[in-house]
Amino acid sequence: MIGRTYFFVLALLCLISFQVSAQEIDLQPKAIYSGKPVQIGEPFEVSLYVRYPSNYQILFPDTNFVFGNCVLRERNYFPTLTKNEISRDCVVYQLACFDPTPRQTFNLPVIRFQSGDSLSFPSNDVVLNVLSGVQGPIPKNPVFQSNTSFLPVDLKLNYPYIVGIFGLILFLVLGINFFFDKPIQKYFYLFIERRRHLSFMKSFDRMASSLEKEGSIGKMEGLLVVWKRYLQRVDGNPFMSFTSLEISRLLPDSNLKKALQEIDRWIYGGVGMENRTGSVLILKEKSIEMYEKKRELIRNGKLGKTV
């Protein structure tokens, strides 16, 4: 730190005893500075040393004091030394100057309190030489050197901005959905119905192919259960508990009625089916028909309605 050697010298001075009586000592604060020129903003240190009778009440400059054109950065105290009724104090001030005036002068006063009043005792002047940051004469039209190199900057999310944009988008979406006959709900319902239908068709075709190869009654019963479960999802009626006769009444279709009767005769009566492939195809066509009707209801805004 600048001027540290002077602190040790000052501490040594404080330890030297002087054969002087208290009546011969008065307040004569002494400011010690190296005299070294400083740059603008460069820290430098000034020591304030004072001897006084031990019965005096002394106050040193603090953070409220105006140090000329300088600002106080730090201050350090030495312990008070008293001998033969003479006290010695020292404070080291670290200052910085931001005024470009080449030569500046200031002093550091010490305040003594007595009889409800106070007296100020200024120190000797501190002469500060401030160096200019510009070397040589200043040109009339100076040309500044530009630096266009980029520095890496950490990217941070502007959460309030993102939340605001999200809220605006949500408001617009809800407004469009409200004033334009609920297109979002329609899209959602149509998407769900399509996924269900594709899954059903995949299962139905796989079971129909297995039935075509083996031709067992168990395969037909499984196919019929899958078909009824799908109709129940699309239409909303309890097809799983319906008999073939009840299904024919609910879905009047001569071809469907005939196909269901042939399936029942085979399952419950053991009568072979004349056109098993055709009957399975009729079941598939009816499920597709029910699916298309459900999609038409959704497009017309009848969300959640049964066929």
C-alpha positions as protocol buffer text, in pm:
chain_id: "A"
residue {
  index: 1
  type: MET
  ca { x: 0 y: 0 z: 0 }
}
residue {
  index: 2
  type: ILE
  ca { x: 118 y: 351 z: -88 }
}
residue {
  index: 3
  type: GLY
  ca { x: 309 y: 530 z: 185 }
}
residue {
  index: 4
  type: ARG
  ca { x: 324 y: 230 z: 418 }
}
residue {
  index: 5
  type: THR
  ca { x: 685 y: 322 z: 511 }
}
residue {
  index: 6
  type: TYR
  ca { x: 561 y: 655 z: 645 }
}
residue {
  index: 7
  type: PHE
  ca { x: 323 y: 478 z: 884 }
}
residue {
  index: 8
  type: PHE
  ca { x: 609 y: 292 z: 1045 }
}
residue {
  index: 9
  type: VAL
  ca { x: 807 y: 612 z: 1073 }
}
residue {
  index: 10
  type: LEU
  ca { x: 505 y: 781 z: 1230 }
}
residue {
  index: 11
  type: ALA
  ca { x: 456 y: 494 z: 1474 }
}
residue {
  index: 12
  type: LEU
  ca { x: 821 y: 526 z: 1570 }
}
residue {
  index: 13
  type: LEU
  ca { x: 774 y: 898 z: 1635 }
}
residue {
  index: 14
  type: CYS
  ca { x: 480 y: 821 z: 1862 }
}
residue {
  index: 15
  type: LEU
  ca { x: 700 y: 596 z: 2074 }
}
residue {
  index: 16
  type: ILE
  ca { x: 970 y: 862 z: 2127 }
}
residue {
  index: 17
  type: SER
  ca { x: 926 y: 1039 z: 2461 }
}
residue {
  index: 18
  type: PHE
  ca { x: 978 y: 1410 z: 2484 }
}
residue {
  index: 19
  type: GLN
  ca { x: 1078 y: 1580 z: 2809 }
}
residue {
  index: 20
  type: VAL
  ca { x: 816 y: 1853 z: 2774 }
}
residue {
  index: 21
  type: SER
  ca { x: 565 y: 1957 z: 3038 }
}
residue {
  index: 22
  type: ALA
  ca { x: 192 y: 1963 z: 2968 }
}
residue {
  index: 23
  type: GLN
  ca { x: 184 y: 2343 z: 3001 }
}
residue {
  index: 24
  type: GLU
  ca { x: 426 y: 2380 z: 2706 }
}
residue {
  index: 25
  type: ILE
  ca { x: 221 y: 2168 z: 2464 }
}
residue {
  index: 26
  type: ASP
  ca { x: -64 y: 2302 z: 2255 }
}
residue {
  index: 27
  type: LEU
  ca { x: -255 y: 2155 z: 1961 }
}
residue {
  index: 28
  type: GLN
  ca { x: -32 y: 2157 z: 1654 }
}
residue {
  index: 29
  type: PRO
  ca { x: -164 y: 1879 z: 1421 }
}
residue {
  index: 30
  type: LYS
  ca { x: 79 y: 1771 z: 1155 }
}
residue {
  index: 31
  type: ALA
  ca { x: -23 y: 1624 z: 823 }
}
residue {
  index: 32
  type: ILE
  ca { x: 236 y: 1393 z: 665 }
}
residue {
  index: 33
  type: TYR
  ca { x: 224 y: 1314 z: 295 }
}
residue {
  index: 34
  type: SER
  ca { x: 494 y: 1166 z: 73 }
}
residue {
  index: 35
  type: GLY
  ca { x: 446 y: 1433 z: -194 }
}
residue {
  index: 36
  type: LYS
  ca { x: 435 y: 1174 z: -468 }
}
residue {
  index: 37
  type: PRO
  ca { x: 222 y: 1282 z: -769 }
}
residue {
  index: 38
  type: VAL
  ca { x: -91 y: 1071 z: -817 }
}
residue {
  index: 39
  type: GLN
  ca { x: -313 y: 980 z: -1110 }
}
residue {
  index: 40
  type: ILE
  ca { x: -682 y: 1069 z: -1110 }
}
residue {
  index: 41
  type: GLY
  ca { x: -863 y: 811 z: -899 }
}
residue {
  index: 42
  type: GLU
  ca { x: -541 y: 659 z: -768 }
}
residue {
  index: 43
  type: PRO
  ca { x: -549 y: 603 z: -388 }
}
residue {
  index: 44
  type: PHE
  ca { x: -293 y: 782 z: -170 }
}
residue {
  index: 45
  type: GLU
  ca { x: -248 y: 815 z: 205 }
}
residue {
  index: 46
  type: VAL
  ca { x: -213 y: 1110 z: 439 }
}
residue {
  index: 47
  type: SER
  ca { x: -123 y: 1071 z: 809 }
}
residue {
  index: 48
  type: LEU
  ca { x: -246 y: 1318 z: 1070 }
}
residue {
  index: 49
  type: TYR
  ca { x: -35 y: 1332 z: 1387 }
}
residue {
  index: 50
  type: VAL
  ca { x: -100 y: 1543 z: 1696 }
}
residue {
  index: 51
  type: ARG
  ca { x: 37 y: 1587 z: 2052 }
}
residue {
  index: 52
  type: TYR
  ca { x: -179 y: 1741 z: 2322 }
}
residue {
  index: 53
  type: PRO
  ca { x: -228 y: 1749 z: 2700 }
}
residue {
  index: 54
  type: SER
  ca { x: -400 y: 1433 z: 2812 }
}
residue {
  index: 55
  type: ASN
  ca { x: -690 y: 1622 z: 2966 }
}
residue {
  index: 56
  type: TYR
  ca { x: -795 y: 1762 z: 2626 }
}
residue {
  index: 57
  type: GLN
  ca { x: -1095 y: 1614 z: 2443 }
}
residue {
  index: 58
  type: ILE
  ca { x: -993 y: 1574 z: 2079 }
}
residue {
  index: 59
  type: LEU
  ca { x: -1188 y: 1488 z: 1765 }
}
residue {
  index: 60
  type: PHE
  ca { x: -1028 y: 1393 z: 1431 }
}
residue {
  index: 61
  type: PRO
  ca { x: -1188 y: 1444 z: 1086 }
}
residue {
  index: 62
  type: ASP
  ca { x: -1436 y: 1166 z: 1008 }
}
residue {
  index: 63
  type: THR
  ca { x: -1642 y: 1055 z: 707 }
}
residue {
  index: 64
  type: ASN
  ca { x: -1847 y: 1377 z: 715 }
}
residue {
  index: 65
  type: PHE
  ca { x: -1541 y: 1596 z: 662 }
}
residue {
  index: 66
  type: VAL
  ca { x: -1476 y: 1742 z: 317 }
}
residue {
  index: 67
  type: PHE
  ca { x: -1120 y: 1654 z: 212 }
}
residue {
  index: 68
  type: GLY
  ca { x: -1083 y: 1924 z: -50 }
}
residue {
  index: 69
  type: ASN
  ca { x: -1147 y: 1773 z: -392 }
}
residue {
  index: 70
  type: CYS
  ca { x: -1069 y: 1424 z: -261 }
}
residue {
  index: 71
  type: VAL
  ca { x: -1295 y: 1148 z: -132 }
}
residue {
  index: 72
  type: LEU
  ca { x: -1230 y: 932 z: 171 }
}
residue {
  index: 73
  type: ARG
  ca { x: -1191 y: 561 z: 102 }
}
residue {
  index: 74
  type: GLU
  ca { x: -1060 y: 431 z: 434 }
}
residue {
  index: 75
  type: ARG
  ca { x: -915 y: 546 z: 766 }
}
residue {
  index: 76
  type: ASN
  ca { x: -703 y: 364 z: 1026 }
}
residue {
  index: 77
  type: TYR
  ca { x: -634 y: 465 z: 1386 }
}
residue {
  index: 78
  type: PHE
  ca { x: -321 y: 412 z: 1593 }
}
residue {
  index: 79
  type: PRO
  ca { x: -369 y: 356 z: 1967 }
}
residue {
  index: 80
  type: THR
  ca { x: -335 y: 668 z: 2182 }
}
residue {
  index: 81
  type: LEU
  ca { x: -4 y: 686 z: 2367 }
}
residue {
  index: 82
  type: THR
  ca { x: 14 y: 889 z: 2690 }
}
residue {
  index: 83
  type: LYS
  ca { x: 326 y: 970 z: 2891 }
}
residue {
  index: 84
  type: ASN
  ca { x: 397 y: 1248 z: 3136 }
}
residue {
  index: 85
  type: GLU
  ca { x: 42 y: 1386 z: 3080 }
}
residue {
  index: 86
  type: ILE
  ca { x: 113 y: 1418 z: 2708 }
}
residue {
  index: 87
  type: SER
  ca { x: -100 y: 1216 z: 2463 }
}
residue {
  index: 88
  type: ARG
  ca { x: -10 y: 1132 z: 2106 }
}
residue {
  index: 89
  type: ASP
  ca { x: -262 y: 1026 z: 1838 }
}
residue {
  index: 90
  type: CYS
  ca { x: -228 y: 934 z: 1475 }
}
residue {
  index: 91
  type: VAL
  ca { x: -485 y: 862 z: 1203 }
}
residue {
  index: 92
  type: VAL
  ca { x: -406 y: 742 z: 851 }
}
residue {
  index: 93
  type: TYR
  ca { x: -650 y: 850 z: 579 }
}
residue {
  index: 94
  type: GLN
  ca { x: -666 y: 678 z: 241 }
}
residue {
  index: 95
  type: LEU
  ca { x: -796 y: 926 z: -16 }
}
residue {
  index: 96
  type: ALA
  ca { x: -856 y: 945 z: -389 }
}
residue {
  index: 97
  type: CYS
  ca { x: -877 y: 1253 z: -608 }
}
residue {
  index: 98
  type: PHE
  ca { x: -1105 y: 1282 z: -912 }
}
residue {
  index: 99
  type: ASP
  ca { x: -1039 y: 1648 z: -991 }
}
residue {
  index: 100
  type: PRO
  ca { x: -794 y: 1702 z: -1282 }
}
residue {
  index: 101
  type: THR
  ca { x: -656 y: 2028 z: -1136 }
}
residue {
  index: 102
  type: PRO
  ca { x: -277 y: 1975 z: -1146 }
}
residue {
  index: 103
  type: ARG
  ca { x: -200 y: 2132 z: -806 }
}
residue {
  index: 104
  type: GLN
  ca { x: -437 y: 2111 z: -510 }
}
residue {
  index: 105
  type: THR
  ca { x: -404 y: 2210 z: -146 }
}
residue {
  index: 106
  type: PHE
  ca { x: -604 y: 2114 z: 164 }
}
residue {
  index: 107
  type: ASN
  ca { x: -549 y: 2067 z: 537 }
}
residue {
  index: 108
  type: LEU
  ca { x: -687 y: 1839 z: 807 }
}
residue {
  index: 109
  type: PRO
  ca { x: -814 y: 2017 z: 1120 }
}
residue {
  index: 110
  type: VAL
  ca { x: -841 y: 1876 z: 1471 }
}
residue {
  index: 111
  type: ILE
  ca { x: -1133 y: 1979 z: 1692 }
}
residue {
  index: 112
  type: ARG
  ca { x: -1095 y: 2041 z: 2067 }
}
residue {
  index: 113
  type: PHE
  ca { x: -1401 y: 2052 z: 2294 }
}
residue {
  index: 114
  type: GLN
  ca { x: -1393 y: 2277 z: 2603 }
}
residue {
  index: 115
  type: SER
  ca { x: -1654 y: 2451 z: 2818 }
}
residue {
  index: 116
  type: GLY
  ca { x: -1943 y: 2369 z: 2587 }
}
residue {
  index: 117
  type: ASP
  ca { x: -1758 y: 2511 z: 2288 }
}
residue {
  index: 118
  type: SER
  ca { x: -1520 y: 2376 z: 2024 }
}
residue {
  index: 119
  type: LEU
  ca { x: -1203 y: 2507 z: 1864 }
}
residue {
  index: 120
  type: SER
  ca { x: -1059 y: 2401 z: 1528 }
}
residue {
  index: 121
  type: PHE
  ca { x: -683 y: 2363 z: 1485 }
}
residue {
  index: 122
  type: PRO
  ca { x: -583 y: 2320 z: 1119 }
}
residue {
  index: 123
  type: SER
  ca { x: -282 y: 2115 z: 1020 }
}
residue {
  index: 124
  type: ASN
  ca { x: -15 y: 2222 z: 777 }
}
residue {
  index: 125
  type: ASP
  ca { x: -123 y: 2226 z: 410 }
}
residue {
  index: 126
  type: VAL
  ca { x: -109 y: 1906 z: 208 }
}
residue {
  index: 127
  type: VAL
  ca { x: 4 y: 1984 z: -147 }
}
residue {
  index: 128
  type: LEU
  ca { x: -123 y: 1730 z: -398 }
}
residue {
  index: 129
  type: ASN
  ca { x: 12 y: 1709 z: -752 }
}
residue {
  index: 130
  type: VAL
  ca { x: -235 y: 1539 z: -987 }
}
residue {
  index: 131
  type: LEU
  ca { x: -102 y: 1388 z: -1308 }
}
residue {
  index: 132
  type: SER
  ca { x: -297 y: 1423 z: -1631 }
}
residue {
  index: 133
  type: GLY
  ca { x: -402 y: 1105 z: -1807 }
}
residue {
  index: 134
  type: VAL
  ca { x: -311 y: 1258 z: -2144 }
}
residue {
  index: 135
  type: GLN
  ca { x: 57 y: 1272 z: -2230 }
}
residue {
  index: 136
  type: GLY
  ca { x: 173 y: 1570 z: -2439 }
}
residue {
  index: 137
  type: PRO
  ca { x: -37 y: 1848 z: -2589 }
}
residue {
  index: 138
  type: ILE
  ca { x: -403 y: 1778 z: -2659 }
}
residue {
  index: 139
  type: PRO
  ca { x: -479 y: 1796 z: -3036 }
}
residue {
  index: 140
  type: LYS
  ca { x: -755 y: 2024 z: -3159 }
}
residue {
  index: 141
  type: ASN
  ca { x: -940 y: 1742 z: -3332 }
}
residue {
  index: 142
  type: PRO
  ca { x: -854 y: 1428 z: -3137 }
}
residue {
  index: 143
  type: VAL
  ca { x: -920 y: 1093 z: -3302 }
}
residue {
  index: 144
  type: PHE
  ca { x: -1045 y: 830 z: -3064 }
}
residue {
  index: 145
  type: GLN
  ca { x: -945 y: 472 z: -3118 }
}
residue {
  index: 146
  type: SER
  ca { x: -1246 y: 244 z: -3137 }
}
residue {
  index: 147
  type: ASN
  ca { x: -1260 y: -104 z: -2994 }
}
residue {
  index: 148
  type: THR
  ca { x: -1523 y: -317 z: -3164 }
}
residue {
  index: 149
  type: SER
  ca { x: -1423 y: -650 z: -3015 }
}
residue {
  index: 150
  type: PHE
  ca { x: -1707 y: -835 z: -2850 }
}
residue {
  index: 151
  type: LEU
  ca { x: -1705 y: -953 z: -2492 }
}
residue {
  index: 152
  type: PRO
  ca { x: -1890 y: -1270 z: -2393 }
}
residue {
  index: 153
  type: VAL
  ca { x: -2204 y: -1194 z: -2194 }
}
residue {
  index: 154
  type: ASP
  ca { x: -2400 y: -1451 z: -2000 }
}
residue {
  index: 155
  type: LEU
  ca { x: -2745 y: -1501 z: -2144 }
}
residue {
  index: 156
  type: LYS
  ca { x: -3021 y: -1462 z: -1889 }
}
residue {
  index: 157
  type: LEU
  ca { x: -3389 y: -1522 z: -1934 }
}
residue {
  index: 158
  type: ASN
  ca { x: -3613 y: -1221 z: -1895 }
}
residue {
  index: 159
  type: TYR
  ca { x: -3883 y: -1402 z: -1701 }
}
residue {
  index: 160
  type: PRO
  ca { x: -4127 y: -1107 z: -1670 }
}
residue {
  index: 161
  type: TYR
  ca { x: -4103 y: -1052 z: -2047 }
}
residue {
  index: 162
  type: ILE
  ca { x: -4162 y: -1422 z: -2119 }
}
residue {
  index: 163
  type: VAL
  ca { x: -4457 y: -1438 z: -1878 }
}
residue {
  index: 164
  type: GLY
  ca { x: -4605 y: -1127 z: -2040 }
}
residue {
  index: 165
  type: ILE
  ca { x: -4575 y: -1274 z: -2391 }
}
residue {
  index: 166
  type: PHE
  ca { x: -4722 y: -1603 z: -2277 }
}
residue {
  index: 167
  type: GLY
  ca { x: -5014 y: -1423 z: -2112 }
}
residue {
  index: 168
  type: LEU
  ca { x: -5079 y: -1220 z: -2429 }
}
residue {
  index: 169
  type: ILE
  ca { x: -5073 y: -1532 z: -2647 }
}
residue {
  index: 170
  type: LEU
  ca { x: -5306 y: -1712 z: -2408 }
}
residue {
  index: 171
  type: PHE
  ca { x: -5546 y: -1416 z: -2410 }
}
residue {
  index: 172
  type: LEU
  ca { x: -5550 y: -1408 z: -2792 }
}
residue {
  index: 173
  type: VAL
  ca { x: -5603 y: -1783 z: -2815 }
}
residue {
  index: 174
  type: LEU
  ca { x: -5893 y: -1778 z: -2570 }
}
residue {
  index: 175
  type: GLY
  ca { x: -6045 y: -1478 z: -2749 }
}
residue {
  index: 176
  type: ILE
  ca { x: -6024 y: -1647 z: -3089 }
}
residue {
  index: 177
  type: ASN
  ca { x: -6164 y: -1967 z: -2940 }
}
residue {
  index: 178
  type: PHE
  ca { x: -6458 y: -1781 z: -2784 }
}
residue {
  index: 179
  type: PHE
  ca { x: -6556 y: -1571 z: -3085 }
}
residue {
  index: 180
  type: PHE
  ca { x: -6497 y: -1832 z: -3359 }
}
residue {
  index: 181
  type: ASP
  ca { x: -6710 y: -2127 z: -3241 }
}
residue {
  index: 182
  type: LYS
  ca { x: -6449 y: -2306 z: -3027 }
}
residue {
  index: 183
  type: PRO
  ca { x: -6198 y: -2424 z: -3289 }
}
residue {
  index: 184
  type: ILE
  ca { x: -5953 y: -2539 z: -3025 }
}
residue {
  index: 185
  type: GLN
  ca { x: -6200 y: -2776 z: -2858 }
}
residue {
  index: 186
  type: LYS
  ca { x: -6309 y: -2906 z: -3199 }
}
residue {
  index: 187
  type: TYR
  ca { x: -5952 y: -2978 z: -3298 }
}
residue {
  index: 188
  type: PHE
  ca { x: -5889 y: -3153 z: -2967 }
}
residue {
  index: 189
  type: TYR
  ca { x: -6202 y: -3371 z: -2989 }
}
residue {
  index: 190
  type: LEU
  ca { x: -6136 y: -3459 z: -3353 }
}
residue {
  index: 191
  type: PHE
  ca { x: -5779 y: -3552 z: -3268 }
}
residue {
  index: 192
  type: ILE
  ca { x: -5890 y: -3781 z: -2984 }
}
residue {
  index: 193
  type: GLU
  ca { x: -6157 y: -3948 z: -3196 }
}
residue {
  index: 194
  type: ARG
  ca { x: -5913 y: -4009 z: -3480 }
}
residue {
  index: 195
  type: ARG
  ca { x: -5658 y: -4166 z: -3246 }
}
residue {
  index: 196
  type: ARG
  ca { x: -5923 y: -4396 z: -3101 }
}
residue {
  index: 197
  type: HIS
  ca { x: -6051 y: -4491 z: -3445 }
}
residue {
  index: 198
  type: LEU
  ca { x: -5706 y: -4571 z: -3581 }
}
residue {
  index: 199
  type: SER
  ca { x: -5628 y: -4783 z: -3276 }
}
residue {
  index: 200
  type: PHE
  ca { x: -5959 y: -4968 z: -3314 }
}
residue {
  index: 201
  type: MET
  ca { x: -5910 y: -5029 z: -3686 }
}
residue {
  index: 202
  type: LYS
  ca { x: -5563 y: -5168 z: -3625 }
}
residue {
  index: 203
  type: SER
  ca { x: -5693 y: -5412 z: -3365 }
}
residue {
  index: 204
  type: PHE
  ca { x: -6000 y: -5503 z: -3569 }
}
residue {
  index: 205
  type: ASP
  ca { x: -5800 y: -5578 z: -3885 }
}
residue {
  index: 206
  type: ARG
  ca { x: -5550 y: -5787 z: -3692 }
}
residue {
  index: 207
  type: MET
  ca { x: -5827 y: -5994 z: -3530 }
}
residue {
  index: 208
  type: ALA
  ca { x: -6015 y: -6025 z: -3860 }
}
residue {
  index: 209
  type: SER
  ca { x: -5702 y: -6158 z: -4028 }
}
residue {
  index: 210
  type: SER
  ca { x: -5651 y: -6409 z: -3747 }
}
residue {
  index: 211
  type: LEU
  ca { x: -6017 y: -6514 z: -3774 }
}
residue {
  index: 212
  type: GLU
  ca { x: -5980 y: -6564 z: -4150 }
}
residue {
  index: 213
  type: LYS
  ca { x: -5688 y: -6801 z: -4092 }
}
residue {
  index: 214
  type: GLU
  ca { x: -5818 y: -7007 z: -3798 }
}
residue {
  index: 215
  type: GLY
  ca { x: -6196 y: -6962 z: -3824 }
}
residue {
  index: 216
  type: SER
  ca { x: -6260 y: -7036 z: -3456 }
}
residue {
  index: 217
  type: ILE
  ca { x: -6566 y: -6927 z: -3260 }
}
residue {
  index: 218
  type: GLY
  ca { x: -6342 y: -6778 z: -2989 }
}
residue {
  index: 219
  type: LYS
  ca { x: -6182 y: -6548 z: -3243 }
}
residue {
  index: 220
  type: MET
  ca { x: -6525 y: -6431 z: -3359 }
}
residue {
  index: 221
  type: GLU
  ca { x: -6639 y: -6365 z: -3001 }
}
residue {
  index: 222
  type: GLY
  ca { x: -6326 y: -6158 z: -2936 }
}
residue {
  index: 223
  type: LEU
  ca { x: -6381 y: -5959 z: -3256 }
}
residue {
  index: 224
  type: LEU
  ca { x: -6742 y: -5892 z: -3160 }
}
residue {
  index: 225
  type: VAL
  ca { x: -6641 y: -5768 z: -2812 }
}
residue {
  index: 226
  type: VAL
  ca { x: -6386 y: -5524 z: -2960 }
}
residue {
  index: 227
  type: TRP
  ca { x: -6647 y: -5397 z: -3207 }
}
residue {
  index: 228
  type: LYS
  ca { x: -6913 y: -5341 z: -2937 }
}
residue {
  index: 229
  type: ARG
  ca { x: -6665 y: -5165 z: -2707 }
}
residue {
  index: 230
  type: TYR
  ca { x: -6572 y: -4922 z: -2984 }
}
residue {
  index: 231
  type: LEU
  ca { x: -6937 y: -4844 z: -3069 }
}
residue {
  index: 232
  type: GLN
  ca { x: -7001 y: -4780 z: -2703 }
}
residue {
  index: 233
  type: ARG
  ca { x: -6718 y: -4523 z: -2692 }
}
residue {
  index: 234
  type: VAL
  ca { x: -6837 y: -4349 z: -3007 }
}
residue {
  index: 235
  type: ASP
  ca { x: -7210 y: -4355 z: -2946 }
}
residue {
  index: 236
  type: GLY
  ca { x: -7234 y: -4353 z: -2568 }
}
residue {
  index: 237
  type: ASN
  ca { x: -7490 y: -4636 z: -2546 }
}
residue {
  index: 238
  type: PRO
  ca { x: -7404 y: -4955 z: -2352 }
}
residue {
  index: 239
  type: PHE
  ca { x: -7342 y: -5179 z: -2654 }
}
residue {
  index: 240
  type: MET
  ca { x: -7140 y: -5420 z: -2440 }
}
residue {
  index: 241
  type: SER
  ca { x: -7459 y: -5528 z: -2262 }
}
residue {
  index: 242
  type: PHE
  ca { x: -7679 y: -5530 z: -2573 }
}
residue {
  index: 243
  type: THR
  ca { x: -7783 y: -5842 z: -2757 }
}
residue {
  index: 244
  type: SER
  ca { x: -7768 y: -5860 z: -3134 }
}
residue {
  index: 245
  type: LEU
  ca { x: -8144 y: -5799 z: -3148 }
}
residue {
  index: 246
  type: GLU
  ca { x: -8115 y: -5484 z: -2934 }
}
residue {
  index: 247
  type: ILE
  ca { x: -7829 y: -5355 z: -3148 }
}
residue {
  index: 248
  type: SER
  ca { x: -8039 y: -5411 z: -3464 }
}
residue {
  index: 249
  type: ARG
  ca { x: -8323 y: -5209 z: -3311 }
}
residue {
  index: 250
  type: LEU
  ca { x: -8092 y: -4926 z: -3208 }
}
residue {
  index: 251
  type: LEU
  ca { x: -7910 y: -4928 z: -3542 }
}
residue {
  index: 252
  type: PRO
  ca { x: -8170 y: -5016 z: -3804 }
}
residue {
  index: 253
  type: ASP
  ca { x: -7978 y: -5168 z: -4093 }
}
residue {
  index: 254
  type: SER
  ca { x: -8083 y: -5483 z: -4278 }
}
residue {
  index: 255
  type: ASN
  ca { x: -7729 y: -5585 z: -4370 }
}
residue {
  index: 256
  type: LEU
  ca { x: -7609 y: -5534 z: -4012 }
}
residue {
  index: 257
  type: LYS
  ca { x: -7906 y: -5733 z: -3876 }
}
residue {
  index: 258
  type: LYS
  ca { x: -7836 y: -6022 z: -4111 }
}
residue {
  index: 259
  type: ALA
  ca { x: -7467 y: -6027 z: -4027 }
}
residue {
  index: 260
  type: LEU
  ca { x: -7534 y: -6030 z: -3653 }
}
residue {
  index: 261
  type: GLN
  ca { x: -7786 y: -6313 z: -3691 }
}
residue {
  index: 262
  type: GLU
  ca { x: -7536 y: -6527 z: -3884 }
}
residue {
  index: 263
  type: ILE
  ca { x: -7270 y: -6463 z: -3618 }
}
residue {
  index: 264
  type: ASP
  ca { x: -7514 y: -6561 z: -3339 }
}
residue {
  index: 265
  type: ARG
  ca { x: -7613 y: -6885 z: -3521 }
}
residue {
  index: 266
  type: TRP
  ca { x: -7250 y: -6978 z: -3554 }
}
residue {
  index: 267
  type: ILE
  ca { x: -7153 y: -6891 z: -3195 }
}
residue {
  index: 268
  type: TYR
  ca { x: -7461 y: -7024 z: -3013 }
}
residue {
  index: 269
  type: GLY
  ca { x: -7602 y: -7277 z: -3260 }
}
residue {
  index: 270
  type: GLY
  ca { x: -7291 y: -7412 z: -3426 }
}
residue {
  index: 271
  type: VAL
  ca { x: -7432 y: -7334 z: -3772 }
}
residue {
  index: 272
  type: GLY
  ca { x: -7156 y: -7254 z: -4017 }
}
residue {
  index: 273
  type: MET
  ca { x: -7146 y: -6906 z: -4172 }
}
residue {
  index: 274
  type: GLU
  ca { x: -7199 y: -6883 z: -4546 }
}
residue {
  index: 275
  type: ASN
  ca { x: -7015 y: -6549 z: -4582 }
}
residue {
  index: 276
  type: ARG
  ca { x: -6798 y: -6494 z: -4275 }
}
residue {
  index: 277
  type: THR
  ca { x: -6573 y: -6242 z: -4448 }
}
residue {
  index: 278
  type: GLY
  ca { x: -6871 y: -6039 z: -4567 }
}
residue {
  index: 279
  type: SER
  ca { x: -7025 y: -6030 z: -4218 }
}
residue {
  index: 280
  type: VAL
  ca { x: -6696 y: -5907 z: -4066 }
}
residue {
  index: 281
  type: LEU
  ca { x: -6676 y: -5641 z: -4337 }
}
residue {
  index: 282
  type: ILE
  ca { x: -7028 y: -5519 z: -4252 }
}
residue {
  index: 283
  type: LEU
  ca { x: -6924 y: -5476 z: -3886 }
}
residue {
  index: 284
  type: LYS
  ca { x: -6622 y: -5276 z: -3996 }
}
residue {
  index: 285
  type: GLU
  ca { x: -6826 y: -5053 z: -4228 }
}
residue {
  index: 286
  type: LYS
  ca { x: -7078 y: -4982 z: -3951 }
}
residue {
  index: 287
  type: SER
  ca { x: -6799 y: -4875 z: -3711 }
}
residue {
  index: 288
  type: ILE
  ca { x: -6658 y: -4641 z: -3980 }
}
residue {
  index: 289
  type: GLU
  ca { x: -7007 y: -4499 z: -4036 }
}
residue {
  index: 290
  type: MET
  ca { x: -7051 y: -4432 z: -3663 }
}
residue {
  index: 291
  type: TYR
  ca { x: -6708 y: -4267 z: -3652 }
}
residue {
  index: 292
  type: GLU
  ca { x: -6790 y: -4032 z: -3942 }
}
residue {
  index: 293
  type: LYS
  ca { x: -7120 y: -3931 z: -3778 }
}
residue {
  index: 294
  type: LYS
  ca { x: -6937 y: -3850 z: -3456 }
}
residue {
  index: 295
  type: ARG
  ca { x: -6686 y: -3634 z: -3643 }
}
residue {
  index: 296
  type: GLU
  ca { x: -6971 y: -3446 z: -3812 }
}
residue {
  index: 297
  type: LEU
  ca { x: -7129 y: -3372 z: -3474 }
}
residue {
  index: 298
  type: ILE
  ca { x: -6798 y: -3234 z: -3346 }
}
residue {
  index: 299
  type: ARG
  ca { x: -6755 y: -3012 z: -3653 }
}
residue {
  index: 300
  type: ASN
  ca { x: -7106 y: -2872 z: -3593 }
}
residue {
  index: 301
  type: GLY
  ca { x: -7008 y: -2770 z: -3241 }
}
residue {
  index: 302
  type: LYS
  ca { x: -7191 y: -3052 z: -3062 }
}
residue {
  index: 303
  type: LEU
  ca { x: -6894 y: -3147 z: -2848 }
}
residue {
  index: 304
  type: GLY
  ca { x: -6938 y: -3455 z: -2634 }
}
residue {
  index: 305
  type: LYS
  ca { x: -7274 y: -3540 z: -2796 }
}
residue {
  index: 306
  type: THR
  ca { x: -7359 y: -3900 z: -2885 }
}
residue {
  index: 307
  type: VAL
  ca { x: -7437 y: -4023 z: -3232 }
}
